Amino acid sequence: MRIAIIGPPSDVHLKRWGLALREAGAEILFVGIGTAEPELEPYYSIGPPLSRPRWIDFVRRRRALFEFLTSRKVDVAHPIHLTPSAVWVWLSGFRPYVPFAMGADVLEYVPNTSPIVRSWTLQSRSPTLLATLTARMRRALLPSLLRKVLQHSLLACADNYELCFSEKFFIKNKCILEVPAGISSKRWSGKGKFFLAPRGATLLYQADIILDGYRLYLTQGGTRPLILLAGGYPIHPEMEAKAAELEINYPEKFFFFRKKIPEHEMEILWEQTAAFISAPVYDGYSYAVAEGRQRGALPIVNAIPAHLEILTHGYNAWFVEPFTAENLAQGLFEVDKLLQGEHFWQERNQKWISFFSDIKRNAQLFLSFVEERLRQR
């Protein structure tokens, strides 16, 4: 089966999932608008590569995408993320396609969205009038378009149950496949000394509350160090200021890694992590959560639907809800006590990851499911 994986070449989901599908036996072409890294060969840019493509660039290149996919005899297009990749495929007219809907792709546009300042569009910068208007326009116009994109697909993938059965977007007879974020790595004991916040220094991942909560924890006598990662996201200016203040006042307790961590260094960091914090405003099930659970670290999480589906407070995770700085500080003290006893969550989390979130297994299931759907057309 020849599959075109479509999306930004720097995206971690595109890389890991596409390479896993290739290892499972599919012929994979990586397609987008940009310059790819060597590991994504063969990669094809539709038109001149752009480092920061705009929506209008995808609209202008929709016909070129159709012609490329047709000429290469692609069996199925597989856009990673609904916006803009799946919208681009839908606009091109190429069929069949199977979109992979990540959490923020859908949950940004449901009726009960987060405050506008925490939208995906504004997550990494102070809101200007133009940026705020753009975010409001996206929230107003995209739901109806995304509904069409999903309903015209061969089948739809999402990374947690809440997304798969979101009635705002999916029709009842649509074929849905739930594929949790997959990893393939060794287990560790998870008996390190650090707290880790691996999701990014943005408002979308509530880094402001994490930093304020950790500051309260320290002022109230807490001693366990915290590492904050910027990841692949631009750092929000308010988060930069809060982090710099902690670095000055607590140089032996707080550490902020502003650059993306290489994979081999990230593995060492996980080995030193006792518990990690993941508290996005809205999101699906993430690689960071999967990796932390596999390493034996205790998840400290908020009560978004994806977390409620797969985690239980006091059994394999520690919930902080409502997710406020005061509650987080209290939660960190409670987790400190848990870490001094038996790490009961480790085996429970590692068994779940091995069965539900193994990327090799999920890639094979995906290919068999797509093949069946193609035969039914």
VENBELHU-V370657 format. One record per residue. N is the residue number from 1. RES is the residue in three letters. D_CENTER is the distance of its C-alpha to the mean C-alpha in Angstrom with 1 decimal. Layout:
N/RES/D_CENTER
N/RES/D_CENTER
This chain:
1/MET/26.5
2/ARG/25.4
3/ILE/21.8
4/ALA/20.6
5/ILE/16.9
6/ILE/16.4
7/GLY/14.0
8/PRO/13.8
9/PRO/15.1
10/SER/13.2
11/ASP/9.7
12/VAL/8.6
13/HIS/7.4
14/LEU/10.8
15/LYS/12.7
16/ARG/12.0
17/TRP/12.2
18/GLY/15.1
19/LEU/17.0
20/ALA/16.7
21/LEU/18.3
22/ARG/20.9
23/GLU/21.8
24/ALA/22.2
25/GLY/24.8
26/ALA/23.5
27/GLU/24.7
28/ILE/21.7
29/LEU/22.0
30/PHE/19.3
31/VAL/20.0
32/GLY/19.0
33/ILE/20.6
34/GLY/20.5
35/THR/21.6
36/ALA/19.8
37/GLU/20.1
38/PRO/22.7
39/GLU/20.5
40/LEU/19.4
41/GLU/23.1
42/PRO/24.2
43/TYR/22.3
44/TYR/23.9
45/SER/23.6
46/ILE/25.1
47/GLY/27.5
48/PRO/27.7
49/PRO/24.4
50/LEU/22.9
51/SER/20.8
52/ARG/19.7
53/PRO/20.4
54/ARG/21.2
55/TRP/21.2
56/ILE/24.9
57/ASP/24.3
58/PHE/22.4
59/VAL/25.2
60/ARG/27.9
61/ARG/26.5
62/ARG/26.0
63/ARG/29.3
64/ALA/28.8
65/LEU/25.6
66/PHE/27.7
67/GLU/30.5
68/PHE/28.4
69/LEU/26.8
70/THR/30.2
71/SER/32.1
72/ARG/29.8
73/LYS/30.3
74/VAL/26.7
75/ASP/26.5
76/VAL/23.2
77/ALA/20.6
78/HIS/17.0
79/PRO/14.8
80/ILE/11.1
81/HIS/9.9
82/LEU/12.8
83/THR/13.6
84/PRO/15.5
85/SER/15.4
86/ALA/16.4
87/VAL/18.7
88/TRP/20.2
89/VAL/21.0
90/TRP/22.4
91/LEU/24.6
92/SER/25.8
93/GLY/27.4
94/PHE/26.2
95/ARG/26.1
96/PRO/24.8
97/TYR/21.1
98/VAL/18.1
99/PRO/15.0
100/PHE/11.6
101/ALA/10.3
102/MET/6.6
103/GLY/7.1
104/ALA/7.9
105/ASP/9.8
106/VAL/12.2
107/LEU/12.3
108/GLU/13.2
109/TYR/16.3
110/VAL/17.7
111/PRO/21.0
112/ASN/20.1
113/THR/17.5
114/SER/17.1
115/PRO/19.7
116/ILE/19.7
117/VAL/19.2
118/ARG/15.7
119/SER/14.7
120/TRP/11.9
121/THR/15.0
122/LEU/16.5
123/GLN/13.8
124/SER/15.3
125/ARG/19.0
126/SER/21.9
127/PRO/22.5
128/THR/25.4
129/LEU/27.3
130/LEU/26.2
131/ALA/22.5
132/THR/22.9
133/LEU/24.9
134/THR/22.3
135/ALA/19.6
136/ARG/22.2
137/MET/23.2
138/ARG/19.8
139/ARG/19.6
140/ALA/23.1
141/LEU/23.1
142/LEU/19.8
143/PRO/19.9
144/SER/23.0
145/LEU/21.8
146/LEU/18.6
147/ARG/20.8
148/LYS/23.0
149/VAL/20.3
150/LEU/19.1
151/GLN/22.7
152/HIS/24.0
153/SER/21.7
154/LEU/23.0
155/LEU/20.5
156/ALA/17.0
157/CYS/14.0
158/ALA/11.3
159/ASP/9.2
160/ASN/11.4
161/TYR/15.0
162/GLU/14.8
163/LEU/13.2
164/CYS/15.6
165/PHE/18.6
166/SER/18.0
167/GLU/21.6
168/LYS/21.0
169/PHE/19.5
170/PHE/20.7
171/ILE/24.3
172/LYS/25.7
173/ASN/26.7
174/LYS/23.6
175/CYS/22.5
176/ILE/19.0
177/LEU/17.2
178/GLU/14.7
179/VAL/12.7
180/PRO/10.6
181/ALA/8.2
182/GLY/11.2
183/ILE/12.8
184/SER/16.4
185/SER/18.0
186/LYS/20.9
187/ARG/21.3
188/TRP/22.6
189/SER/24.5
190/GLY/22.2
191/LYS/25.4
192/GLY/24.5
193/LYS/25.5
194/PHE/22.5
195/PHE/20.0
196/LEU/16.7
197/ALA/14.1
198/PRO/11.4
199/ARG/8.6
200/GLY/10.7
201/ALA/14.1
202/THR/13.4
203/LEU/14.6
204/LEU/11.3
205/TYR/10.5
206/GLN/14.3
207/ALA/15.4
208/ASP/18.8
209/ILE/19.3
210/ILE/18.2
211/LEU/20.7
212/ASP/23.4
213/GLY/23.1
214/TYR/23.4
215/ARG/26.4
216/LEU/28.1
217/TYR/27.5
218/LEU/29.4
219/THR/32.1
220/GLN/32.8
221/GLY/33.3
222/GLY/30.0
223/THR/30.0
224/ARG/26.8
225/PRO/25.0
226/LEU/21.5
227/ILE/19.3
228/LEU/16.8
229/LEU/14.4
230/ALA/13.7
231/GLY/11.3
232/GLY/10.9
233/TYR/11.4
234/PRO/15.0
235/ILE/16.5
236/HIS/17.8
237/PRO/21.6
238/GLU/22.1
239/MET/19.7
240/GLU/21.6
241/ALA/24.8
242/LYS/23.9
243/ALA/22.7
244/ALA/25.9
245/GLU/28.1
246/LEU/26.7
247/GLU/27.2
248/ILE/30.8
249/ASN/31.7
250/TYR/30.0
251/PRO/29.9
252/GLU/30.1
253/LYS/27.4
254/PHE/24.6
255/PHE/22.8
256/PHE/20.3
257/PHE/18.9
258/ARG/18.5
259/LYS/17.9
260/LYS/15.1
261/ILE/16.2
262/PRO/17.5
263/GLU/16.4
264/HIS/19.8
265/GLU/19.9
266/MET/16.6
267/GLU/18.3
268/ILE/21.2
269/LEU/19.3
270/TRP/17.8
271/GLU/21.4
272/GLN/22.5
273/THR/20.1
274/ALA/21.6
275/ALA/19.0
276/PHE/15.6
277/ILE/14.3
278/SER/11.0
279/ALA/11.9
280/PRO/9.7
281/VAL/12.1
282/TYR/10.2
283/ASP/6.9
284/GLY/6.6
285/TYR/6.8
286/SER/4.6
287/TYR/6.5
288/ALA/8.1
289/VAL/9.5
290/ALA/10.7
291/GLU/12.3
292/GLY/13.9
293/ARG/15.3
294/GLN/16.7
295/ARG/18.3
296/GLY/20.0
297/ALA/18.7
298/LEU/18.8
299/PRO/15.8
300/ILE/16.7
301/VAL/14.7
302/ASN/15.3
303/ALA/16.3
304/ILE/13.6
305/PRO/14.2
306/ALA/11.5
307/HIS/12.9
308/LEU/16.4
309/GLU/16.1
310/ILE/15.6
311/LEU/17.0
312/THR/20.5
313/HIS/21.9
314/GLY/24.4
315/TYR/23.7
316/ASN/20.5
317/ALA/18.9
318/TRP/20.2
319/PHE/19.3
320/VAL/20.1
321/GLU/20.9
322/PRO/21.8
323/PHE/19.4
324/THR/22.1
325/ALA/23.3
326/GLU/26.3
327/ASN/24.6
328/LEU/22.1
329/ALA/25.2
330/GLN/26.9
331/GLY/24.0
332/LEU/24.0
333/PHE/27.7
334/GLU/27.3
335/VAL/24.8
336/ASP/27.3
337/LYS/29.8
338/LEU/27.7
339/LEU/27.0
340/GLN/30.8
341/GLY/31.3
342/GLU/30.3
343/HIS/26.6
344/PHE/26.6
345/TRP/22.8
346/GLN/22.5
347/GLU/24.1
348/ARG/22.6
349/ASN/18.9
350/GLN/19.8
351/LYS/21.6
352/TRP/18.8
353/ILE/16.4
354/SER/19.2
355/PHE/19.9
356/PHE/16.7
357/SER/14.0
358/ASP/16.1
359/ILE/14.6
360/LYS/18.3
361/ARG/19.3
362/ASN/16.5
363/ALA/17.3
364/GLN/20.9
365/LEU/20.5
366/PHE/18.6
367/LEU/21.5
368/SER/24.2
369/PHE/22.8
370/VAL/22.7
371/GLU/26.2
372/GLU/27.5
373/ARG/26.4
374/LEU/27.9
375/ARG/31.2
376/GLN/31.3
377/ARG/31.2
